[in-house]
Amino acid sequence: MPNPMLNEKKLEEARAGWAAPEPPSPGGQVWPPPVEPGTRISDGPVSPWKGGMTVRGTITATAVLFVLLLGTATAGWVSTTTTEDQFEFPGLALVGVAVGFACVIGLWFRPQLAKILGPIYALAQGFFVGAISKAFEAVYPGIVVQAVGATLGVFAVMLVLYRTNVIKVTDKFRRTVIFATLGVMVLYLVSFVISLFGGSVPVINDASLIGVLFSFFVAGLAALNLALDFDFIERGSREGLAKDYEWYAAFGLLVTLVWLYLEILRLLGKLRQ
């Protein structure tokens, strides 16, 4: 699933939601008000400072979500029955997709709920990932190991390219990636609607040259979304966003990694054909 979660708009909303209050307007009065001699001054009740978003905290949150996803992915794998090159896809996996999509929509409007909806997404989407991986493995033995290795490799390469400034996340870069991602989302949505009536969009599933090139493009687009995720995490930590945004950033990163893995799995399947 393409990931438009960690974008400039969300960062601006986070800044606005945690901006420092402006001082009262004097309005003809002396500010601060005069204090009688001998009067004890109190600053009022002090709220405990919980700290802001950090890279380390985001990594921890990502690790928690990833462990949850792996746990249910294992359950999804075991629940999928296969015989030679045939498989029986569990209906619960489709429920996981629906729940995961609902979590994405919910967090689009309420990022502060990421600590709750993030784990729910990881558990629900993990079951689907495990089931679809087992189905691919039944048809193309060894493909899951290849897809996992390729996903980790792409993640490592993108992290190095970002940290060494080979890839710079400028406004133009950000807009291009987001618009392309939204375009892919629309195409997938159209394909889903068509599939409900028994049809299909050839470019998405066919192993033709155009189909393979399309999968290369989408996998590359998913990789570029990782750069947007890294940029959001770095800037959010530098600007001291609220602590809750660690879970929001971790959720967005997990969405991108799941999308990247599924696209690589689809691409390898086409190449096997």
Secondary structure, DSSP 4 states (H G I P E B T S, - for coil): ----SSSHHHHHHHHHHTPPPPPPP-TTS-SSPP--TTPPP---PPPPP--B--HHHHHHHHHHHHHHHHHHHHHHHHHSEEETTEEE--HHHHHHHHHHHHHHHHHHH-GGGHHHHHHHHHHHHHHHHHHHHHHHHHHSTTHHHHHHHHHHHHHHHHHHHHHTTSS---HHHHHHHHHHHHHHHHHHHHHHHHHHTT---HHHH--SHHHHHHHHHHHHHHHHHHHHHHHHHHHHHHTT-BTTHHHHHHHHHHHHHHHHHHHHHHHHHHHH-
